[in-house]
Amino acid sequence: MNTREVEIEGTAYVLRAEPPRTSLTDDAHTLWGFNIEVMTGGAPVCIKTCFVGRVSMQARHPDALVGPAAEISAAVHSLAFDKVVESLAKGDLDDGIVFA
């Protein structure tokens, strides 16, 4: 499980991402989905359901698309973590959907 630790306005959060999932296809994958659990002090705060599209990946991490699954996973998690941190910084501590 991939994690990121952040501090926002004096509160430390741990973001824990599940492995990315995608639909089965013989073509190139176009969308990855997974949950990120937001925790503070070991207690869950919210769950963000994240979706990362192929266009975002091509723009920010094009090499990951041709690399092994671990590279794709790290790249989609990185994009989603950034969006979740933005959301938390705006005070959004509710469960929700995040598009990266």
C-alpha positions as CSV (number, residue, x, y, z in Angstrom):
1,M,0.0,0.0,0.0
2,N,1.4,3.4,-1.0
3,T,1.3,6.2,1.6
4,R,2.0,9.9,1.9
5,E,2.3,11.9,5.0
6,V,1.4,15.6,4.9
7,E,0.8,18.4,7.4
8,I,-2.0,20.9,6.7
9,E,-2.6,23.8,9.1
10,G,-0.9,22.0,11.9
11,T,-2.7,18.7,11.5
12,A,-0.7,15.7,10.4
13,Y,-2.5,13.4,7.9
14,V,-1.5,10.0,6.5
15,L,-2.9,9.2,3.1
16,R,-3.1,5.4,2.3
17,A,-3.8,4.4,-1.2
18,E,-5.2,1.0,-2.3
19,P,-3.7,-0.6,-5.3
20,P,-5.1,0.9,-8.5
21,R,-7.8,-1.0,-10.5
22,T,-8.7,-0.8,-14.1
23,S,-11.1,-2.6,-16.4
24,L,-9.9,-5.7,-18.3
25,T,-9.1,-4.8,-21.8
26,D,-6.8,-5.8,-24.6
27,D,-6.3,-2.1,-25.5
28,A,-4.4,0.5,-23.5
29,H,-6.0,1.3,-20.2
30,T,-7.7,4.7,-20.0
31,L,-8.8,5.0,-16.4
32,W,-7.5,3.8,-13.0
33,G,-9.6,3.9,-9.9
34,F,-8.8,3.3,-6.2
35,N,-9.6,4.6,-2.7
36,I,-7.3,6.8,-0.6
37,E,-8.0,6.6,3.2
38,V,-7.2,9.8,5.0
39,M,-6.1,9.3,8.6
40,T,-5.0,11.5,11.5
41,G,-3.7,10.2,14.8
42,G,-4.3,6.6,13.6
43,A,-8.0,7.3,13.2
44,P,-9.8,7.4,9.8
45,V,-11.1,10.8,8.7
46,C,-12.5,10.1,5.3
47,I,-12.2,8.1,2.2
48,K,-11.5,9.7,-1.2
49,T,-12.4,7.6,-4.2
50,C,-9.9,8.6,-6.9
51,F,-9.9,8.3,-10.7
52,V,-6.9,9.0,-12.8
53,G,-7.3,9.2,-16.5
54,R,-4.8,8.3,-19.3
55,V,-4.6,11.9,-20.5
56,S,-3.3,13.1,-17.1
57,M,-0.8,10.2,-17.1
58,Q,0.4,11.1,-20.6
59,A,0.8,14.7,-19.6
60,R,2.6,14.2,-16.3
61,H,4.1,10.7,-16.3
62,P,4.3,9.4,-19.9
63,D,7.2,7.0,-19.2
64,A,5.1,5.2,-16.6
65,L,2.6,4.1,-19.2
66,V,5.2,1.9,-20.9
67,G,6.8,0.8,-17.7
68,P,6.0,-2.0,-15.2
69,A,2.9,-2.0,-13.1
70,A,4.8,-0.7,-10.1
71,E,5.6,2.5,-12.1
72,I,2.0,3.0,-13.2
73,S,0.8,2.5,-9.6
74,A,3.3,5.0,-8.2
75,A,2.4,7.6,-10.9
76,V,-1.4,7.3,-10.5
77,H,-1.0,7.4,-6.7
78,S,1.2,10.5,-6.9
79,L,-1.4,12.4,-9.1
80,A,-4.2,11.4,-6.8
81,F,-2.3,12.3,-3.6
82,D,-1.7,15.8,-5.0
83,K,-5.4,16.3,-5.6
84,V,-6.4,14.9,-2.2
85,V,-3.9,17.2,-0.5
86,E,-5.5,20.2,-2.4
87,S,-8.9,19.0,-1.2
88,L,-7.8,18.8,2.4
89,A,-6.1,22.2,2.3
90,K,-9.6,23.6,1.3
91,G,-11.1,22.0,4.4
92,D,-12.8,19.1,2.6
93,L,-12.8,16.3,5.2
94,D,-15.8,14.5,3.8
95,D,-15.8,11.3,1.8
96,G,-15.9,12.1,-1.9
97,I,-14.7,11.6,-5.4
98,V,-11.5,13.0,-6.7
99,F,-10.5,13.2,-10.4
100,A,-6.8,13.6,-11.2
